Amino acid sequence: MANPPTTLLELRDRAIAWMNRGHELMLRGDETGLAGSLDAYNEAITILRRMPVAGNPAWANSLGAALMNRGHLLHRLHGTGQAAPALAAFDEAANVLKAISTDDNAWPRRNLAGTLLNRANLLLDLGRLDAACTVARDALALSLSHEREHLIDADLALKARRALADALGQLLVVRQADQEEFARQASDTVDDALAVIRHWSAQAGATLRLLAMRFFRFGVQLYRFHQPHFLAEFIEENLPPADEEFRIIALEAIDAALADDKNSGGIFTIGDPASERRRQTLQDLGVLRTRLAQA
Protein backbone atom coordinates (compact mmCIF):
# COMPACT_ATOMS: atom_id res chain seq x y z
CA MET A 1 0.00 0.00 0.00
CA ALA A 2 1.52 3.32 -1.13
CA ASN A 3 1.49 6.72 0.58
CA PRO A 4 2.46 6.01 4.20
CA PRO A 5 -0.20 7.20 6.68
CA THR A 6 0.63 10.26 8.71
CA THR A 7 -2.23 10.70 11.19
CA LEU A 8 -3.55 8.34 13.86
CA LEU A 9 -6.84 7.94 12.00
CA GLU A 10 -4.97 7.05 8.84
CA LEU A 11 -2.89 4.54 10.78
CA ARG A 12 -6.06 3.05 12.24
CA ASP A 13 -7.68 2.75 8.81
CA ARG A 14 -4.55 1.15 7.38
CA ALA A 15 -4.40 -1.37 10.23
CA ILE A 16 -8.08 -2.26 9.86
CA ALA A 17 -7.59 -2.72 6.11
CA TRP A 18 -4.78 -5.20 6.77
CA MET A 19 -6.91 -7.02 9.36
CA ASN A 20 -9.83 -7.27 6.95
CA ARG A 21 -7.48 -8.69 4.34
CA GLY A 22 -6.13 -11.16 6.89
CA HIS A 23 -9.65 -12.29 7.80
CA GLU A 24 -10.63 -12.72 4.15
CA LEU A 25 -7.54 -14.79 3.37
CA MET A 26 -7.95 -16.90 6.52
CA LEU A 27 -11.46 -17.85 5.43
CA ARG A 28 -10.00 -19.40 2.27
CA GLY A 29 -8.44 -22.05 4.47
CA ASP A 30 -5.74 -23.19 2.02
CA GLU A 31 -2.03 -22.91 2.81
CA THR A 32 -1.45 -19.97 0.48
CA GLY A 33 -4.38 -18.09 1.95
CA LEU A 34 -3.26 -18.80 5.51
CA ALA A 35 0.28 -17.64 4.79
CA GLY A 36 -1.06 -14.44 3.23
CA SER A 37 -3.35 -13.98 6.20
CA LEU A 38 -0.41 -14.24 8.59
CA ASP A 39 1.48 -11.61 6.58
CA ALA A 40 -1.54 -9.31 6.69
CA TYR A 41 -1.97 -9.64 10.44
CA ASN A 42 1.75 -9.02 10.94
CA GLU A 43 1.38 -5.76 8.99
CA ALA A 44 -1.61 -4.77 11.13
CA ILE A 45 0.33 -5.51 14.32
CA THR A 46 3.29 -3.43 13.14
CA ILE A 47 0.98 -0.46 12.54
CA LEU A 48 -1.02 -0.85 15.75
CA ARG A 49 2.12 -1.01 17.86
CA ARG A 50 2.92 2.51 16.63
CA MET A 51 -0.37 3.80 18.02
CA PRO A 52 -1.26 4.84 21.61
CA VAL A 53 -3.49 1.81 22.18
CA ALA A 54 -3.31 2.16 25.97
CA GLY A 55 -5.54 5.22 25.73
CA ASN A 56 -7.98 3.82 23.18
CA PRO A 57 -9.85 0.57 24.00
CA ALA A 58 -11.01 0.09 20.41
CA TRP A 59 -7.45 0.22 19.09
CA ALA A 60 -6.25 -2.01 21.92
CA ASN A 61 -8.95 -4.53 21.03
CA SER A 62 -7.80 -4.50 17.40
CA LEU A 63 -4.19 -5.11 18.46
CA GLY A 64 -5.25 -7.93 20.77
CA ALA A 65 -7.34 -9.55 18.02
CA ALA A 66 -4.50 -9.26 15.49
CA LEU A 67 -2.05 -10.86 17.93
CA MET A 68 -4.52 -13.63 18.72
CA ASN A 69 -4.85 -14.40 15.01
CA ARG A 70 -1.08 -14.28 14.55
CA GLY A 71 -0.65 -16.97 17.21
CA HIS A 72 -3.51 -19.04 15.79
CA LEU A 73 -2.09 -18.89 12.26
CA LEU A 74 1.43 -19.79 13.38
CA HIS A 75 -0.03 -22.87 15.10
CA ARG A 76 -2.25 -23.74 12.16
CA LEU A 77 0.53 -23.37 9.59
CA HIS A 78 3.46 -24.83 11.53
CA GLY A 79 2.00 -27.02 14.26
CA THR A 80 4.32 -26.93 17.26
CA GLY A 81 7.28 -25.88 15.09
CA GLN A 82 6.59 -22.20 15.80
CA ALA A 83 5.31 -22.70 19.34
CA ALA A 84 7.52 -20.05 20.94
CA PRO A 85 6.43 -17.10 18.74
CA ALA A 86 2.83 -18.33 18.85
CA LEU A 87 2.82 -18.42 22.66
CA ALA A 88 4.49 -15.00 22.72
CA ALA A 89 1.70 -13.63 20.50
CA PHE A 90 -0.94 -15.12 22.79
CA ASP A 91 0.79 -13.68 25.87
CA GLU A 92 0.95 -10.20 24.36
CA ALA A 93 -2.66 -10.41 23.19
CA ALA A 94 -3.82 -11.50 26.65
CA ASN A 95 -1.96 -8.66 28.35
CA VAL A 96 -3.48 -6.09 25.98
CA LEU A 97 -7.00 -7.49 26.23
CA LYS A 98 -7.05 -8.01 30.00
CA ALA A 99 -6.64 -4.27 30.46
CA ILE A 100 -9.90 -3.54 28.60
CA SER A 101 -11.93 -6.72 29.12
CA THR A 102 -15.07 -6.34 31.24
CA ASP A 103 -18.55 -7.81 31.24
CA ASP A 104 -19.75 -4.52 29.78
CA ASN A 105 -17.13 -4.60 27.00
CA ALA A 106 -18.07 -7.80 25.23
CA TRP A 107 -15.65 -7.99 22.31
CA PRO A 108 -12.40 -7.58 24.25
CA ARG A 109 -13.68 -10.23 26.67
CA ARG A 110 -14.53 -12.53 23.77
CA ASN A 111 -11.19 -11.93 22.08
CA LEU A 112 -9.46 -12.67 25.38
CA ALA A 113 -11.44 -15.91 25.69
CA GLY A 114 -10.48 -16.79 22.12
CA THR A 115 -6.83 -16.03 22.82
CA LEU A 116 -6.81 -18.31 25.87
CA LEU A 117 -8.68 -21.01 23.94
CA ASN A 118 -6.10 -20.93 21.14
CA ARG A 119 -3.30 -21.02 23.71
CA ALA A 120 -4.89 -24.06 25.39
CA ASN A 121 -5.08 -25.88 22.04
CA LEU A 122 -1.39 -25.23 21.38
CA LEU A 123 -0.50 -26.41 24.89
CA LEU A 124 -2.45 -29.60 24.18
CA ASP A 125 -0.36 -30.24 21.08
CA LEU A 126 2.78 -29.59 23.12
CA GLY A 127 1.67 -32.19 25.66
CA ARG A 128 1.54 -29.62 28.47
CA LEU A 129 -1.70 -31.06 29.77
CA ASP A 130 -1.92 -29.46 33.21
CA ALA A 131 -1.25 -26.02 31.72
CA ALA A 132 -3.82 -26.70 28.98
CA CYS A 133 -6.43 -27.51 31.66
CA THR A 134 -5.71 -24.29 33.53
CA VAL A 135 -5.85 -22.07 30.45
CA ALA A 136 -8.98 -23.77 29.10
CA ARG A 137 -10.71 -23.16 32.45
CA ASP A 138 -9.66 -19.51 32.32
CA ALA A 139 -11.14 -19.21 28.82
CA LEU A 140 -14.35 -20.90 29.97
CA ALA A 141 -14.70 -18.55 32.95
CA LEU A 142 -14.84 -15.54 30.62
CA SER A 143 -17.88 -16.89 28.76
CA LEU A 144 -19.62 -18.91 31.45
CA SER A 145 -22.08 -16.27 32.65
CA HIS A 146 -23.03 -15.32 29.08
CA GLU A 147 -23.26 -18.72 27.38
CA ARG A 148 -27.06 -18.95 27.61
CA GLU A 149 -27.57 -15.35 26.47
CA HIS A 150 -25.44 -15.06 23.31
CA LEU A 151 -24.62 -17.83 20.85
CA ILE A 152 -21.10 -16.50 20.23
CA ASP A 153 -20.36 -16.81 23.96
CA ALA A 154 -21.86 -20.30 23.96
CA ASP A 155 -19.58 -21.27 21.08
CA LEU A 156 -16.50 -19.97 22.93
CA ALA A 157 -17.53 -21.72 26.16
CA LEU A 158 -18.15 -25.01 24.36
CA LYS A 159 -14.81 -24.88 22.58
CA ALA A 160 -13.09 -24.14 25.89
CA ARG A 161 -14.83 -27.20 27.35
CA ARG A 162 -13.72 -29.23 24.34
CA ALA A 163 -10.08 -28.28 25.02
CA LEU A 164 -10.54 -29.02 28.72
CA ALA A 165 -12.13 -32.40 27.99
CA ASP A 166 -9.31 -33.28 25.58
CA ALA A 167 -6.70 -32.43 28.21
CA LEU A 168 -8.51 -34.38 30.94
CA GLY A 169 -8.99 -37.32 28.59
CA GLN A 170 -5.25 -37.45 27.90
CA LEU A 171 -4.47 -37.13 31.60
CA LEU A 172 -6.69 -40.14 32.25
CA VAL A 173 -4.47 -42.12 29.89
CA VAL A 174 -1.01 -40.94 30.90
CA ARG A 175 -1.41 -40.36 34.64
CA GLN A 176 -2.67 -43.25 36.71
CA ALA A 177 -2.90 -41.23 39.91
CA ASP A 178 -6.04 -39.14 40.44
CA GLN A 179 -8.02 -41.17 37.88
CA GLU A 180 -11.26 -40.76 39.81
CA GLU A 181 -10.86 -36.99 40.07
CA PHE A 182 -9.96 -36.58 36.39
CA ALA A 183 -12.98 -38.71 35.42
CA ARG A 184 -15.26 -36.62 37.63
CA GLN A 185 -14.00 -33.37 36.13
CA ALA A 186 -14.31 -34.74 32.60
CA SER A 187 -17.86 -36.00 33.15
CA ASP A 188 -18.91 -32.64 34.61
CA THR A 189 -17.37 -30.88 31.60
CA VAL A 190 -19.19 -33.08 29.10
CA ASP A 191 -22.53 -32.96 30.94
CA ASP A 192 -22.41 -29.15 31.17
CA ALA A 193 -21.46 -28.82 27.49
CA LEU A 194 -24.33 -30.99 26.28
CA ALA A 195 -26.77 -29.11 28.55
CA VAL A 196 -25.74 -25.83 26.90
CA ILE A 197 -26.11 -27.39 23.45
CA ARG A 198 -29.63 -28.55 24.34
CA HIS A 199 -30.41 -25.00 25.46
CA TRP A 200 -29.42 -23.66 22.04
CA SER A 201 -30.62 -26.57 19.91
CA ALA A 202 -33.79 -24.88 18.69
CA GLN A 203 -32.09 -21.60 17.76
CA ALA A 204 -28.68 -22.86 16.61
CA GLY A 205 -29.89 -25.77 14.50
CA ALA A 206 -26.96 -27.59 12.89
CA THR A 207 -24.43 -24.98 14.05
CA LEU A 208 -23.50 -26.87 17.20
CA ARG A 209 -24.15 -30.40 15.93
CA LEU A 210 -20.50 -31.33 15.33
CA LEU A 211 -19.55 -30.14 18.81
CA ALA A 212 -22.50 -32.07 20.24
CA MET A 213 -21.37 -35.23 18.47
CA ARG A 214 -17.81 -34.81 19.70
CA PHE A 215 -18.93 -34.35 23.31
CA PHE A 216 -21.39 -37.25 23.04
CA ARG A 217 -18.73 -39.60 21.61
CA PHE A 218 -16.28 -38.50 24.32
CA GLY A 219 -18.95 -38.94 26.99
CA VAL A 220 -19.96 -42.49 26.08
CA GLN A 221 -16.30 -43.58 26.10
CA LEU A 222 -15.66 -41.81 29.38
CA TYR A 223 -18.66 -43.39 31.11
CA ARG A 224 -17.95 -46.80 29.56
CA PHE A 225 -14.46 -46.98 31.04
CA HIS A 226 -14.79 -44.98 34.25
CA GLN A 227 -18.45 -44.88 35.32
CA PRO A 228 -20.29 -47.65 33.41
CA HIS A 229 -23.15 -47.59 35.91
CA PHE A 230 -24.03 -44.12 34.57
CA LEU A 231 -23.62 -44.93 30.86
CA ALA A 232 -27.29 -45.73 30.17
CA GLU A 233 -28.42 -42.60 32.01
CA PHE A 234 -25.94 -40.45 30.06
CA ILE A 235 -27.14 -41.83 26.73
CA GLU A 236 -30.83 -41.42 27.53
CA GLU A 237 -30.34 -37.84 28.70
CA ASN A 238 -28.21 -36.69 25.77
CA LEU A 239 -29.28 -38.74 22.75
CA PRO A 240 -31.00 -36.41 20.26
CA PRO A 241 -34.30 -37.72 18.91
CA ALA A 242 -34.30 -39.23 15.43
CA ASP A 243 -30.57 -38.79 14.82
CA GLU A 244 -29.11 -41.92 13.26
CA GLU A 245 -25.45 -41.01 13.72
CA PHE A 246 -25.89 -40.45 17.44
CA ARG A 247 -27.92 -43.67 17.74
CA ILE A 248 -25.10 -45.66 16.13
CA ILE A 249 -22.55 -44.13 18.51
CA ALA A 250 -24.78 -45.06 21.46
CA LEU A 251 -25.31 -48.66 20.29
CA GLU A 252 -21.58 -49.15 19.68
CA ALA A 253 -20.81 -47.88 23.19
CA ILE A 254 -23.43 -50.15 24.78
CA ASP A 255 -22.18 -53.20 22.87
CA ALA A 256 -18.60 -52.41 23.88
CA ALA A 257 -19.59 -52.00 27.55
CA LEU A 258 -21.46 -55.31 27.53
CA ALA A 259 -18.46 -57.00 25.91
CA ASP A 260 -16.15 -55.43 28.49
CA ASP A 261 -18.14 -57.02 31.29
CA LYS A 262 -18.32 -60.41 29.54
CA ASN A 263 -14.58 -60.43 28.91
CA SER A 264 -13.74 -59.38 32.47
CA GLY A 265 -14.87 -62.75 33.77
CA GLY A 266 -16.26 -61.17 36.91
CA ILE A 267 -18.32 -63.29 39.28
CA PHE A 268 -21.59 -62.11 40.79
CA THR A 269 -21.78 -62.48 44.56
CA ILE A 270 -25.13 -62.42 46.30
CA GLY A 271 -25.40 -59.57 48.77
CA ASP A 272 -22.29 -57.82 47.42
CA PRO A 273 -23.04 -54.12 46.62
CA ALA A 274 -20.55 -54.06 43.73
CA SER A 275 -22.11 -57.16 42.19
CA GLU A 276 -25.60 -55.70 42.58
CA ARG A 277 -24.56 -52.46 40.90
CA ARG A 278 -22.94 -54.39 38.07
CA ARG A 279 -26.06 -56.52 37.61
CA GLN A 280 -28.24 -53.37 37.51
CA THR A 281 -25.85 -51.72 35.04
CA LEU A 282 -26.03 -54.68 32.66
CA GLN A 283 -29.81 -54.79 32.94
CA ASP A 284 -30.16 -51.05 32.21
CA LEU A 285 -27.82 -51.27 29.24
CA GLY A 286 -29.61 -54.32 27.85
CA VAL A 287 -33.03 -52.65 28.07
CA LEU A 288 -31.70 -49.48 26.46
CA ARG A 289 -29.99 -51.42 23.68
CA THR A 290 -33.21 -53.23 22.81
CA ARG A 291 -35.11 -49.96 22.64
CA LEU A 292 -32.48 -48.22 20.49
CA ALA A 293 -32.16 -51.21 18.15
CA GLN A 294 -35.89 -51.10 17.50
CA ALA A 295 -36.00 -47.32 16.94
Secondary structure, DSSP 4 states (H G I P E B T S, - for coil): --S---SHHHHHHHHHHHHHHHHHHHHH-SHHHHHHHHHHHHHHHHHHTTS-GGG-HHHHHHHHHHHHHHHHHHHHHHTTTTHHHHHHHHHHHHHHHHTT-BTTBHHHHHHHHHHHHHHHHHHHHTT-HHHHHHHHHHHHHHHGGGTTT-HHHHHHHHHHHHHHHHHHHHHHHH--TTHHHHHHHHHHHHHHHHHHHHHHHHHHGGGGHHHHHHHHHHHHHHHHHH-GGGHHHHHHHHPPTT-HHHHHHHHHHHHHHHHHHHHHT----TT-HHHHHHHHHHHHHHHHHHHHHH-
